Each structure stands twice: as structure tokens, then as C-alpha cells.
Amino acid sequence: MMVDGKAIATKILTEISKEVGQLSRPPKLSAITCAPNFETQKYLQLKKAKAASVGIGLNVVELSQMATTAEVVASIKQVLKDSDGIVVQLPLPPQIDRDAVLRAVPVEKDPDGFLYGVTVNACLSPVVGAIDEISKFYNVDWAGKKVIVLGQGRLVGLPAAAYARSKSDMVQVFEIDTFDEKELKTADIIVSGIGRPHFITKKMVKPGVVIFDAGTSEDGGVLVGDVHTEVASVASLLTPVPGGIGPITIAYLLRNLLRLSSQ
């Protein structure tokens, strides 16, 4: 079964729109980005459109490819006073200290939940929030299931692994250089965020597997996921790219923003 992420996102956005309409002022969101690539530009466009649809303004601060860590941190501090939430759009150029930049965003203004799994009062990260919403909607039971997370990135792998460990005691995490195809074929649930177009094929998974494809990359000018479309014929549940996890993450980010603005 293919997940209808747009339907779940629409439900969340409708709830947010009603709540925003009852506020004296709408929440303000700022996004910091450096020379955004194809995938990042698409994602920012979606964020801006969805935010506007529920009455939330998104201010995008775009810095150059040559920006320094100090300049990015300074930009964050500049928008802090006028923002209820700040998102740092990853990836950043290699010369920038990513961790130093992320530390500059206070937890009370971090709708991306970068400290999820580390700090108790951190927001659930949007990717994990999307996985949680899908699991509830489609009755995915994680208890006692073997879970494999592909990737250890800040946006997908790390928070997904933290979430999986809170649900199951059988969790393995692989990077692309430690990938074990035999182990992957034993997984009941797979969360992938490696950003390799159509990397996971039908022969690499077992029938009935649940797959959360959170990897996005560009292939011939089109956004595609880590999972080949042929896998849909054997998976019991699969999130498509686009249209699966992506739309829900944006809705969940805005839900987090609403929560932070009311604190």
C-alpha cells in the first residue's frame, strides 16, 4: 500500500489554520539557507506555500556559497528577535561548522527539533513526526519488530533511530559504507535517508516490509527517493517520493512552530 502523505498533511494543515485564525497574531518563521541546491529550493518553495496557506509568513534568508560560520550565526541572531521559530536549511557548504550553527538556534525556537532525542523539551523532528503520524494512521506496530535505519544524518537518520529505539528493542543503523544487504532483507521496518536514487530494490527486502522512504535526491530534474518504485509490489506499506513523508514534514514543522509560539 502506498501512503497518501498529502491527505495526512492536509488534515494537519486544516487544524493549524483554525488555530492560527484564533490568534491575535500569526506565528513568524524564518529560514536560513546557503546557496540552496535543487532539492533544497523545491523544499523551501513548498514550505513557503504551505505556511502561507495557513496564515503563517516564512522569511527566507539566503546567504552565499562562500558564507562563513560567523556570518550564518550572525544571521540567526539577527532574526531571532522577530521570529517564533528558525529553521536552518541543510545541507550547508563544507566550510561552515554545521553543529555550531545549529547550536545557535535556541531549543525554544527550534521547530526542526534538532535536539530531539537529546533534550527532553525539544520538538519532535518533522521527519519523525511524519513517521509517527503515518504509523498511527496506518496502524503500524513497532513493538517487537526488527527496524533498520539507513543513514545517520541530522535530518533523518539520527532522529529516526532515536524514535525507533523508543518503540523497538531491535534497531540497527547502517551508513552506505557499512550497508549489509543480507541484514536489510530481514527487516520488518526500514527507514531510509541516504539520498541515493532508487537504491533499494525489490530483491533487497522481504515481502510485507514497511518502508519509510525519507531520502530525496534529484534524478534528471525530478525528485526521487531511495526506494525503487518496484518495491511497492512487495511492501505492505511504502511512502512514495514525492507525496509521502515530505508533505507531512512541512505540516509538522508548522505544528511545531505553533506550539513554540504559544509557550
N, C-alpha and C positions, 0 to 999 in steps of 0.2 A: 504494500500500500504506500502511495506517495503522500507525504504530509502536505496539507494545504496551509502553508505558513501565512499566506495573505489573509485568510479567514480569521486565524487566531490573532494576527496583528490588528485587523480591523476591529475586532471585539475590544482589544485593549485600548486602541486609539479612541474609540467611541466613549469608553469610560473616562479617559483622560480629558477629552473635550468637554464633557459635562462638568468635571471637577474644575477645570480651568475657567469655565464660564461663571462659576460661583465665586471666584477670587476677585479681590479688589484690583489686583494687577496680575498679569500673566508672568510665569517664571521666565528668566532670561538665561539662555545657554550660549556659551562661547566655545568655538573650536579652534585649536591651534594646529596648523599644518605647515610642512616644509616641502615645497616643490612636489605636490601630490602626483602619484602615478595614475595610470588608467583606473585601477581598481579603487584607489582612494578617492579620486574625483567622482566616480559613479556613486560611491557610498556617501560622500558629502552632499551630493545633489539630492539623494534620497532622504537624507536626514533633514535637509533644509525644507524640502517639500512636505514631509510628514509633520515636522514641527509646525509649519505654517498652517497645516490642515486642522490642527487642534488649538490654534491661537497662541503658539509659542514662537518667539523670534530666535533665530540662530544667527549669531555673528561669527563669520569665518575670518580668522586672521591668518593670512598666507604669507609665510616667510620664504626667503630664497634658499636654494640648494646649498649655498655657502654659509648659511646662518651658523652661529656658534651656540654652544650650550648656554652661555650667559645671555645671549640675545633671546633665546627661546624662554628661558626662565623669567627674564625681564618682561616679556610679552604676557606671560601668565600672571605675573604680579600686577601688570597694568590693567588687565580685565577683571581681576578678582573682585574689586570693589563694586563693579556693576553687573556681576553675574551670579546667578544662583547655582550654576554648575559650569565646569570647564572640562572639555574633552581634549586630550592630546591625540591627534590622529596619527597612529603608527602605520607604516614604519617611518622612522626619522633618518636623515642622512647619517652615514657612518661616523662622521666626526663629532656628532652630538652624543653626549652621555645620557642615554635614554633614562636610566634609573634616577639620575639627578633631576631630570626634567619632571618625571612622574612624581618624585618626592615633593616637588614644588606645588603640587595640587593638594590642598588640604582634604582630608577624608570627608569632611562635611560639605565639600564642593565637588566631589568626585562621582558623578553618575555612572562612570565606566567601571567602578568597583575594582580598581587595580589592586586594592588591598584585601579583596575578598579571599578568605582562607587564611589571612594573616591577622587582620584586625577585626574584632568582634562586631563593631558597629559599621563596618563597611557595607556598601550596597552589594547585592548580588550582581555579578558582572552580567552585562546584557546577553552574552552568548550562553552563559549558564542559565540565566533567566529564561531564555528561549528554549533551551533543552528541558528545563523544569516544566514550562508551560505545555510543551509538546507531550512530555511524559504523562502529565495529568490528563490532557485532552484525549490521548490515545491509550490510556491505562497501561503504560509501560512500567513494569515492576522490576526494580533494580536489585532487590534483595536476593542474595544467593546467586547472582548472575556473574559470569566472567566478563569483565569490562577491559577493553584495550583502548587507550588513548594514543593517538599518533600525533606527535609534536609536543613541544614544551614551550611554546610561545606565550607571551603575556596576555594575548587576546583570547586564545582558545585553549591551548594545551594545559597550562598551569591551572587556570580556574576550573577547567573541565575535570582535571584529575582530582582537585580538592573536592569538587562536588561528587564525583564518582565514589571517592573514598568515604564520603558521608553516607552513601547509600549501599555500598557493597564492600565486602572484605576481600574481594578477588579482583584487584585492579593492577594492570600493568601499563607502563608508559614506554613508548618507543620513539626515538628520533629516526630520521631517514637513514642514518648510518648504523643504527642498531636494530633496524627493522627485521622482524622474524616472520616470514610468510606462514610457516607452519603454525606458529602461535596464533597468528591472526585468524586462521581458519577455525580455531577452537572458540573464538569469542562469541558471546551471546549479544553483546552490545559493543559497538565501535563508535568512537568519537574521533573524527579526523580533522586536523587543522594544519596540514603540512604545505598546502598550496602547490600541489603537483597535479596538473590537469589529468583527470581520468586515471589516476594512479591505481586505484583499487578496482580490480576486475572481478567478474563473476566467479572465476576459478579460485579466487583468494579468500572467499568467505563461505560459511556454511549456510545451508538453507534455513530460513526462519530468522536470520540475524536482524537486529535492529541497528540502523546506521544513522548517526547524526553527522552529516557532511557540513562542516563549518569551514572548509578550505575553499578559498576563492582565488582564481588566477585568470589571466587573460589568454585566450587561445583564438587567434585570428580575429581579434577585435570583439570577442564575445566572452562574457563572464562564464566560467565553468567551475565545477567543483573537483574534489579529489576522487570522487567516485564515478566510475563509468556508468552510463545510463542502463547498460545491460544488467547491472546488479539488481535493478528493480524487479526482475523476473524471479529472483530467489529470496530477496529480503522480505521480511514480514512488515517492515516499516523503513522508509527511506526519506530523508529530507532532500529535495531537489535543489539545485543551484542553477539559476536563481529561483526564488519563490518559496524557499524552505525556512531555514534559520534566519537569513538576512532580514526579511521584513519584520520579524518578531524582535530582533535585537534592537532595531531603531525604536519600536514601540516601547520596549522595556527600558531603554535608555531614558525616554521621555517620562516614563512612570517613575524611574529613579529620581529624575530631576524634580518632579512634582513632590516627591517625598522629601527631598533635601530642602526645597523652598519653603516647606511648611514647618521645618524644625526651628 
